[in-house]
């Protein structure tokens, strides 16, 4: 028996947005299934926040299609927003209102029937641990508590899609753990979640990822698929002179890329390429003292760093080629 086709809750095609000469989103295509936790991963300036603003209808695209929960956001942004919860990096809690008053305000903003709000409010307060703090002014909350209160306000109307823009930036580890515990429970309610992050450790919490750079998706898949595809063989090297070591390693045939992580170098090696002994010997021949070298299991962070290194090298080559052609 054929499995039913997955329901696509968020869809974009050829989405583009420019600000003057800067193209923030450049031909973005997304397909995100109902109940999925999808991570949009990229460095600052990659286009993550602009993408969420386009999905929420806060920005109008220059080109392309964007649909959320079956609604064409370009033609009916108000209806799309009723089906969305959005937690931007700086959520506009009203500092001179209490936690309870902020929740009531956002419930009214989304036209929630007043007889349904108390049960939903109490459910979310219990999940976030904020029930003892409902009378506290929002401006007096800690950073982690503010994010939890903001998440309650974003969820009070039971949205079908939740957009989270780096929700744990600047949040303490305990609050980060609590926020993710709440997020993990939402797909069971049918909520589709898109979370942006520059952080590999946080990206590993997502079911599927899209790696974004210069407004384009450059890779996609589960965290394990991205690691297998982009960082299959890895050697970690501790050397007395990391800069000289990196230069020598990049000259070795079969070395795909070298990235720094902490005090060590992480060396991505092509299939059939040099192993630990060959790399150590190449460094010794180059006059670099090696303290330790060992094969290691690659992580998502390695894959992301290597993708970035490969992209930067391609851009540099393209720039040089363009310069040669002009000359």
PALUMSE-983310 format. One line per 3 residues: number of its first residue (from 1); for each residue x, y, z of C-alpha. Coordinates in Angstrom, 3 decimals, always signed. Each point is the difference from the previous one (the first is absolute). Layout:
REM PALUMSE-983310
NUM> X,Y,Z  ...
REM end
This chain:
REM PALUMSE-983310
1> +0.000,+0.000,+0.000  +1.382,+3.388,-1.007  +0.711,+2.385,+2.874
4> -2.010,+3.237,-0.145  +1.835,+2.987,-1.414  +1.366,+2.373,+2.624
7> -1.969,+3.205,+0.489  +2.085,+3.019,-0.983  -0.773,+2.813,+2.435
10> +2.630,+2.532,-1.117  +0.952,+0.428,-3.646  +2.072,+2.588,-1.806
13> +1.075,+0.132,-3.649  +2.494,+2.431,-1.484  -0.301,+2.315,+2.991
16> +2.060,+3.166,-0.355  +0.451,+3.152,+2.045  +2.504,+2.815,-0.478
19> +0.839,+3.089,+1.990  +1.588,+2.388,-2.458  +2.974,-1.829,-1.525
22> -0.051,-2.709,+2.673  -1.903,-3.168,-0.874  -0.962,-1.414,+3.400
25> -2.027,-2.950,-1.335  +0.881,-1.374,-3.423  -2.266,-2.604,-1.606
28> -0.915,-1.859,+3.201  -1.905,-3.285,-0.412  -1.361,-1.714,+3.122
31> -2.315,-2.961,+0.658  -0.731,-0.565,+3.683  -2.344,-2.714,+1.213
34> -2.721,+0.286,+2.611  +1.327,-0.736,+3.489  +3.645,+0.318,-1.058
37> +2.717,+1.833,+1.942  +1.982,+1.616,-2.795  +3.236,+1.864,+0.648
40> +1.179,+2.862,-2.198  +3.730,+0.100,+0.717  +2.425,+2.702,-1.004
43> +2.302,+2.726,+1.203  -1.088,+3.565,+0.734  -1.033,+1.708,-3.219
46> -0.830,-3.261,-1.796  -3.680,+0.943,-0.447  -1.645,-1.894,+2.858
49> -1.916,+2.872,+1.612  -1.092,+1.433,-3.350  -1.370,-3.430,-0.930
52> -2.119,-0.153,+3.161  -1.311,+3.515,-0.614  -1.016,-1.015,-3.509
55> -1.744,-3.116,+1.332  -1.874,+2.048,+2.576  -1.111,+2.659,-2.473
58> +1.913,+2.759,+1.778  +1.986,+0.510,-3.201  -1.315,-0.241,-3.541
61> +2.224,-2.018,-2.347  +1.301,+1.473,-3.245  -0.641,-3.290,-1.764
64> -1.176,-3.514,+0.707  -2.700,-1.968,+1.770  -0.460,-0.446,+3.738
67> -2.732,-2.103,+1.607  -0.559,-0.733,+3.686  -2.667,-2.433,+1.230
70> -1.626,+0.067,-3.428  -0.191,+3.817,-0.115  +1.705,+2.093,-2.671
73> +1.873,+2.479,+2.190  +0.396,+2.550,-2.795  -3.731,+0.242,-0.720
76> -1.352,-0.481,+3.543  +2.655,+0.835,+2.626  -2.568,+0.661,+2.744
79> -1.497,-3.486,-0.283  +3.488,-1.519,-0.072  +0.940,+1.833,+3.210
82> -3.036,-1.464,+1.781  +1.479,-3.441,-0.620  +3.519,+1.006,+1.022
85> +1.899,+0.463,+3.215  +3.141,+2.106,-0.363  +2.757,+0.464,+2.569
88> +2.531,+2.513,-1.403  +3.403,+0.579,+1.566  -1.398,+2.961,+1.954
91> -3.583,-0.838,+0.912  -2.119,+3.019,+0.900  -1.177,-0.908,+3.495
94> -1.472,+3.065,+1.683  +2.340,+0.740,+2.874  -2.551,+1.886,+2.078
97> -2.479,-2.908,-0.150  +0.171,-3.134,+2.106  +0.487,-3.451,-1.501
100> -3.745,-0.679,+0.362  -0.898,+3.346,-1.593  +2.335,-0.618,-2.947
103> -1.589,-3.391,-0.606  -3.494,+1.518,+0.135  +1.061,+2.763,-2.389
106> +1.282,-2.431,-2.629  -3.031,-2.247,+0.404  -2.205,+3.019,-0.778
109> +2.293,+0.971,-2.882  -0.653,-3.399,-1.598  -3.752,+0.241,+0.760
112> -0.050,-3.061,+2.246  -3.337,-0.848,+1.655  +0.397,+1.051,+3.626
115> -1.506,-3.199,+1.349  +2.812,-2.017,-1.670  +2.940,+2.135,+1.092
118> +0.332,-1.048,+3.688  +0.525,-3.706,-0.753  +2.531,+0.717,-2.746
121> +1.768,+2.611,+2.160  +0.265,-2.367,+2.983  +1.265,-2.809,-2.224
124> +2.797,+2.190,-1.369  +0.865,+1.508,+3.376  +0.382,-3.491,+1.414
127> +2.161,-1.132,-2.931  +2.330,+3.011,+0.332  +0.126,+0.083,+3.799
130> -1.231,+3.608,+0.044  -3.182,-0.611,+2.018  +1.513,+1.520,+3.201
133> +1.030,+3.159,-1.892  -3.222,+1.135,-1.687  -0.134,+3.201,+2.095
136> +3.568,+1.020,-0.810  +0.559,+2.887,-2.423  +1.515,-1.135,-3.284
139> +2.873,+2.468,+0.340  +1.033,-1.683,+3.264  +0.338,-3.486,-1.513
142> +3.362,-1.638,-0.681  +1.010,-0.619,-3.615  -1.081,-3.622,+0.082
145> -3.319,+0.804,+1.655  -0.699,+2.713,-2.577  +0.493,-2.532,-2.798
148> -2.352,-2.453,+1.694  -2.631,+2.701,+0.472  +0.437,+1.050,-3.633
151> -0.435,-3.611,-1.105  -3.271,-0.212,+1.944  -1.232,+3.132,-1.790
154> +0.985,-1.494,-3.368  -1.865,-3.244,+0.784  -3.098,+1.316,+1.790
157> -2.129,-0.178,-3.185  +1.085,-3.574,-0.909  +1.820,+0.827,-3.247
160> +0.498,-2.583,-2.729  +3.501,+1.282,-0.763  +2.504,+1.413,+2.504
163> +2.915,+2.156,-1.183  +2.892,+0.292,+2.466  +2.858,+2.377,-0.808
166> +3.021,-1.114,+2.055  -2.246,-0.572,+3.031  +2.787,-0.883,+2.452
169> +2.521,+2.707,-0.874  +1.323,+1.458,+3.267  -2.036,-2.461,+2.083
172> +1.501,-1.969,+2.894  +0.477,-3.796,-0.452  -2.889,-0.963,+2.295
175> -2.455,+2.272,-1.830  +1.313,-1.284,-3.336  -0.727,-3.560,+1.088
178> -3.501,+1.001,+1.182  -0.794,+1.816,-3.247  +1.010,-3.000,-2.081
181> -2.029,-2.338,+2.193  -3.070,+2.106,-0.840  +0.902,+0.136,-3.704
184> +0.388,-3.790,-0.162  -3.547,-0.439,+1.271  -1.629,+2.198,-2.648
187> +0.131,-2.338,-3.052  -2.307,-2.387,+1.880  -2.586,+2.810,-0.178
190> +0.536,+0.252,-3.763  +2.107,+3.158,+0.244  +2.644,+0.511,-2.694
193> +3.109,+1.767,+1.314  +2.654,+1.962,-1.867  +2.913,+1.029,+2.184
196> +2.980,+2.060,-1.146  +3.401,-0.417,+1.595  +3.695,+0.549,-0.726
199> +0.857,-2.681,+2.566  +0.783,-3.602,-1.028  -0.837,-1.429,+3.421
202> -3.471,+1.527,-0.166  -0.450,-1.011,-3.642  +0.537,-3.642,+0.987
205> -3.289,+0.188,+1.925  -1.950,+0.464,-3.263  -1.440,-2.854,-2.047
208> +1.142,+1.548,-3.274  +2.204,+2.918,-0.980  +0.453,+2.490,-2.790
211> +3.427,+1.644,-0.055  -0.368,+3.564,-1.258  +2.722,+2.314,-1.313
214> -0.425,+3.251,-1.935  -3.748,-0.549,-0.042  +0.169,-3.440,-1.626
217> -0.333,-3.549,+1.308  +3.377,-1.614,-0.698  -0.680,-3.367,+1.681
220> -2.862,-1.831,+1.624  -0.825,-3.202,+1.852  +0.040,-1.491,+3.460
223> +2.980,+0.836,+2.228  +1.390,-3.527,-0.543  -0.392,+0.301,-3.780
226> +1.876,+3.306,-0.069  +2.847,-1.450,+2.060  +0.259,-3.091,-2.230
229> -0.068,+2.125,-3.153  +2.429,+2.745,+1.004  +2.305,-1.293,+2.753
232> +0.258,-3.773,-0.394  +3.714,-0.375,+0.878  +1.638,+2.269,+2.557
235> +3.366,+0.273,+1.763  +0.576,+2.215,+3.030  +3.491,+1.451,+0.386
238> +1.574,+1.997,+2.821  +3.115,+1.816,-1.201  +2.361,+2.552,+1.555
241> -0.542,+2.408,-2.903  -3.613,-0.365,-1.216  +0.385,+2.611,-2.743
244> +3.033,-1.696,-1.537  -1.673,-3.389,+0.478  -3.080,+1.135,-1.905
247> +2.140,+1.279,-2.865  +1.913,-3.297,-0.238  -3.151,-2.132,+0.259
250> -1.805,+1.847,-2.798  +2.932,-0.882,-2.286  -0.474,-3.739,+0.596
253> -1.850,-1.854,-2.744  -3.356,-1.358,+1.138  -0.576,+2.653,+2.686
256> -3.360,+1.620,-0.696  -0.003,+2.727,+2.641  +1.497,+0.995,+3.346
259> -1.950,+1.783,+2.715  +0.914,+1.117,+3.512  -2.043,-1.208,+2.952
262> +1.268,+1.066,+3.397  +3.767,-0.538,+0.054  -0.048,-2.812,-2.582
265> -0.213,-0.226,-3.761  -2.730,-2.169,-1.539  +1.167,-1.411,-3.337
268> -2.585,-1.288,-2.481  +1.469,-2.706,-2.220  -1.380,-1.283,-3.307
271> -0.829,-3.692,-0.348  +3.250,-1.942,-0.393  +1.969,+3.059,+1.089
274> +2.825,+0.274,+2.554  -0.398,-1.402,+3.495  +1.369,+1.047,+3.373
277> +3.560,-1.209,-0.635  +0.270,+1.599,-3.431  -1.290,+3.342,+1.256
280> +2.342,-0.082,+2.996  +2.929,-0.801,-2.283  -0.892,+2.836,-2.368
283> -0.035,+2.435,+2.926  +3.317,-1.296,+1.336  +1.557,+0.370,-3.474
286> -1.272,+3.589,+0.009  +1.650,+0.700,+3.346  -3.231,+0.039,+2.038
289> +0.043,-1.742,+3.380  -3.074,-2.222,+0.517  -1.117,-0.599,+3.576
292> -2.857,-2.343,-0.834  -1.822,-1.299,-3.078  -2.959,-2.366,-0.057
295> -2.964,-1.017,-2.100  -3.255,+1.300,+1.477  -3.722,-0.352,-0.610
298> -1.246,+3.039,-1.930  -2.748,+2.194,+1.410  -2.508,+2.355,-1.515
301> +2.218,+2.939,+0.940  +2.761,-1.495,-2.152  -2.353,-0.392,-2.958
304> -1.189,+3.610,+0.301  +3.544,+1.355,+0.308  +1.150,-2.029,-2.983
307> -2.955,+1.126,-2.102  +0.845,+3.598,+0.839  +3.677,-0.555,-0.844
310> -0.950,-1.596,-3.326  -2.425,+2.820,-0.823  +2.584,+2.662,+0.859
313> +2.596,-1.742,-2.176  -2.477,-0.176,-2.910  -0.849,+3.691,+0.375
316> +3.684,+0.891,+0.083  +0.645,-2.052,-3.134  -2.951,+1.584,-1.789
319> +1.265,+3.466,+0.951  +3.490,-0.780,-1.300  -1.402,-1.433,-3.215
322> -2.110,+3.119,-0.503  +3.032,+2.176,+0.614  +2.084,-1.947,-2.531
325> -2.759,+0.278,-2.599  -0.236,+3.764,+0.469  +3.717,+0.343,-0.363
REM end
